[in-house]
């Protein structure tokens, strides 16, 4: 009865397990659109009243992911074999999707532990329903928070944040998305039995990126004060080659007006940071990355 009220000129001839909702254009229209929202999977046979042709819709949803396999118009007498085929295809896709989602879920829930197993990165429970999960470093297998990570990391992008540990577990970099077009990093070091936050490498790395973009603008014979629209900025540690060496991947992209179009001005670098063990670090090398090398660096989620 509810389905008839939603679309009085349509009738459901058959369906397989699911929660069905149908939307249609006006009865006066010759074309109709069909939509199904299901819990697990379904195959619906829909026929316009006073018509010999039917439409078969096979669709499904697995943990919030929607799959529409086919919308098939055919004669009513031929619907049963098509329906069986579509249901079989849906079961196959569902099985593959569930396996992939289970693997992703397991990886997402697994905390990022330090190499020595003493510390782990974790998203804590939010204070209320309106807050995002604050990131922290805790003692492994406990709820003892030893480092409260930057508050601006507790945003809608916190799921993309990650921690990169040094091999000796005495240092780590926390990479996080601090804005819609901005990824940054914070460095921490174990000193005197406590974790201490070090100065950020972003300021020094930015100077090199700015010089490279300025040179590119000059080579393009564009005005030095040309308007630059921010596209993206990234500063994140991608690797610790040894206990006192970190590799910082940094790049900056700007769009500038060129005649009636725009062009990108960008700079990509990998900086080598050396740590002295006393809470200080310095950049010992800055390598400009060509396109073929930067493509080898896995992107952070959202980049």
PABA-346998 format. One record per residue (C-alpha): residue in three letters; x, z, y. Coordinates in steps of 0.05 Angstrom, whole numbers, padded with zeros to 5 digits, always signed. Example, Ala and Ser with C-alpha at 12.3 -4.5 7.8 and 13.67 -1.06 7.14 Angstrom:
BEGIN
ala+00246+00156-00090
ser+00273+00143-00021
END
This chain:
BEGIN
unk+00000+00000+00000
unk+00056+00018+00049
unk+00091-00049+00034
unk+00027-00087+00047
unk+00020-00052+00114
unk+00092-00071+00133
unk+00082-00144+00117
unk+00009-00161+00104
unk+00023-00234+00089
unk+00075-00217+00035
unk+00067-00187-00034
unk+00118-00155-00080
unk+00113-00186-00149
unk+00166-00145-00184
unk+00225-00100-00168
unk+00279-00060-00203
unk+00297+00012-00185
unk+00308+00026-00112
unk+00278+00048-00046
unk+00250-00014-00014
unk+00236-00031+00058
unk+00214-00100+00080
unk+00213-00130+00150
unk+00182-00197+00165
unk+00170-00243+00223
unk+00099-00253+00248
unk+00048-00280+00199
unk+00040-00342+00242
unk+00113-00361+00232
unk+00132-00408+00176
unk+00197-00371+00165
unk+00203-00300+00140
unk+00262-00253+00138
unk+00270-00201+00085
unk+00311-00137+00085
unk+00320-00086+00030
unk+00350-00017+00036
unk+00365+00015-00031
unk+00396+00076-00060
unk+00431+00044-00120
unk+00409-00027-00131
unk+00348-00071-00135
unk+00322-00140-00147
unk+00258-00158-00111
unk+00213-00217-00121
unk+00174-00233-00058
unk+00120-00286-00051
unk+00083-00308+00012
unk+00009-00303-00002
unk-00024-00368-00022
unk+00044-00399-00037
unk+00074-00423-00103
unk+00147-00411-00082
unk+00180-00343-00084
unk+00243-00310-00057
unk+00288-00266-00099
unk+00331-00216-00063
unk+00384-00177-00101
unk+00419-00123-00061
unk+00450-00055-00067
unk+00483+00003-00032
unk+00541+00043-00059
unk+00559+00105-00019
unk+00537+00074+00046
unk+00565+00005+00032
unk+00513-00051+00030
unk+00519-00111-00015
unk+00471-00170-00012
unk+00485-00215-00070
unk+00434-00271-00061
unk+00370-00293-00030
unk+00342-00345-00076
unk+00280-00388-00067
unk+00251-00418-00130
unk+00188-00430-00169
unk+00153-00369-00195
unk+00160-00391-00268
unk+00235-00392-00262
unk+00245-00324-00230
unk+00258-00282-00292
unk+00325-00312-00314
unk+00350-00314-00242
unk+00329-00242-00233
unk+00368-00220-00295
unk+00430-00259-00271
unk+00428-00226-00203
unk+00420-00157-00231
unk+00480-00168-00277
unk+00522-00191-00218
unk+00501-00130-00178
unk+00521-00082-00234
unk+00590-00114-00238
unk+00601-00110-00163
unk+00575-00038-00162
unk+00623-00017-00217
unk+00683-00048-00181
unk+00662-00018-00114
unk+00652+00051-00142
unk+00720+00051-00175
unk+00752+00029-00109
unk+00714+00080-00069
unk+00733+00135-00117
unk+00806+00118-00111
unk+00802+00115-00035
unk+00765+00182-00034
unk+00818+00214-00078
unk+00874+00189-00033
unk+00837+00211+00030
unk+00825+00281+00004
unk+00895+00292-00022
unk+00934+00332+00030
unk+01001+00307+00055
unk+01050+00358+00028
unk+01122+00368+00049
unk+01175+00346-00001
unk+01190+00419-00020
unk+01116+00432-00031
unk+01112+00491+00017
unk+01071+00459+00072
unk+01014+00410+00076
unk+00976+00372+00130
unk+00902+00385+00130
unk+00839+00373+00171
unk+00806+00440+00183
unk+00732+00454+00186
unk+00703+00439+00256
unk+00677+00497+00298
unk+00608+00466+00304
unk+00570+00403+00286
unk+00590+00369+00351
unk+00665+00379+00342
unk+00715+00337+00304
unk+00760+00365+00250
unk+00823+00395+00281
unk+00888+00376+00246
unk+00938+00429+00225
unk+00997+00446+00181
unk+00981+00502+00131
unk+01018+00538+00076
unk+01005+00500+00012
unk+00945+00524-00029
unk+00924+00573+00027
unk+00884+00571+00091
unk+00942+00601+00131
unk+00952+00556+00192
unk+01025+00553+00213
unk+01020+00496+00264
unk+00960+00477+00306
unk+00971+00404+00320
unk+00953+00373+00388
unk+00882+00384+00410
unk+00873+00313+00434
unk+00883+00290+00361
unk+00816+00322+00343
unk+00775+00261+00361
unk+00736+00207+00326
unk+00801+00174+00303
unk+00830+00237+00270
unk+00820+00207+00201
unk+00875+00156+00217
unk+00927+00209+00234
unk+00985+00222+00188
unk+01047+00265+00179
unk+01115+00237+00161
unk+01163+00290+00132
unk+01238+00291+00133
unk+01270+00293+00063
unk+01290+00367+00071
unk+01221+00389+00096
unk+01252+00418+00160
unk+01222+00366+00207
unk+01160+00323+00211
unk+01127+00274+00257
unk+01053+00276+00270
unk+01026+00206+00286
unk+00956+00203+00315
unk+00910+00160+00357
unk+00901+00193+00424
unk+00855+00140+00453
unk+00819+00076+00437
unk+00883+00035+00450
unk+00938+00086+00442
unk+00977+00116+00384
unk+01030+00169+00397
unk+01072+00219+00358
unk+01095+00291+00363
unk+01159+00318+00332
unk+01166+00387+00299
unk+01226+00425+00271
unk+01233+00488+00231
unk+01277+00537+00269
unk+01285+00611+00256
unk+01230+00610+00204
unk+01179+00580+00252
unk+01156+00510+00269
unk+01173+00489+00339
unk+01147+00429+00377
unk+01202+00384+00405
unk+01199+00338+00465
unk+01163+00273+00454
unk+01203+00208+00446
unk+01149+00168+00481
unk+01177+00173+00552
unk+01246+00147+00534
unk+01220+00093+00488
unk+01171+00070+00542
unk+01229+00055+00590
unk+01258+00005+00542
unk+01190-00027+00529
unk+01176-00033+00604
unk+01243-00066+00617
unk+01229-00116+00562
unk+01160-00133+00589
unk+01187-00139+00660
unk+01240-00189+00635
unk+01186-00229+00600
unk+01144-00232+00663
unk+01205-00255+00702
unk+01221-00309+00650
unk+01150-00334+00655
unk+01159-00339+00731
unk+01099-00294+00743
unk+01092-00246+00802
unk+01129-00181+00790
unk+01067-00142+00811
unk+01018-00182+00769
unk+00959-00143+00741
unk+00971-00121+00669
unk+00910-00102+00627
unk+00926-00053+00573
unk+00914-00080+00503
unk+00952-00030+00460
unk+01009+00021+00459
unk+01039+00051+00397
unk+01094+00104+00387
unk+01098+00129+00316
unk+01151+00151+00266
unk+01150+00106+00204
unk+01208+00134+00164
unk+01262+00188+00156
unk+01323+00153+00126
unk+01356+00221+00121
unk+01342+00293+00141
unk+01367+00284+00212
unk+01347+00211+00226
unk+01278+00184+00243
unk+01256+00113+00257
unk+01206+00107+00314
unk+01164+00043+00316
unk+01141+00029+00387
unk+01106-00030+00419
unk+01065-00046+00480
unk+01018-00104+00493
unk+00989-00125+00560
unk+00945-00183+00580
unk+00961-00219+00645
unk+00922-00273+00682
unk+00953-00343+00676
unk+00915-00396+00715
unk+00844-00394+00686
unk+00865-00359+00622
unk+00904-00298+00600
unk+00970-00289+00563
unk+01000-00231+00525
unk+01063-00196+00550
unk+01091-00152+00494
unk+01151-00115+00469
unk+01165-00089+00398
unk+01222-00042+00381
unk+01248+00006+00328
unk+01286+00065+00356
unk+01334+00107+00315
unk+01329+00181+00332
unk+01385+00229+00313
unk+01371+00305+00309
unk+01426+00356+00321
unk+01393+00414+00284
unk+01384+00455+00348
unk+01318+00427+00371
unk+01346+00365+00405
unk+01347+00292+00389
unk+01374+00228+00421
unk+01362+00154+00413
unk+01425+00123+00383
unk+01397+00052+00373
unk+01341+00008+00399
unk+01327-00055+00359
unk+01281-00109+00385
unk+01236-00134+00329
unk+01221-00208+00319
unk+01152-00226+00291
unk+01176-00234+00219
unk+01204-00163+00217
unk+01146-00127+00250
unk+01097-00160+00202
unk+01132-00121+00146
unk+01113-00054+00178
unk+01046-00030+00150
unk+00996-00019+00207
unk+00965+00049+00220
unk+00890+00049+00211
unk+00858+00018+00273
unk+00921-00017+00298
END
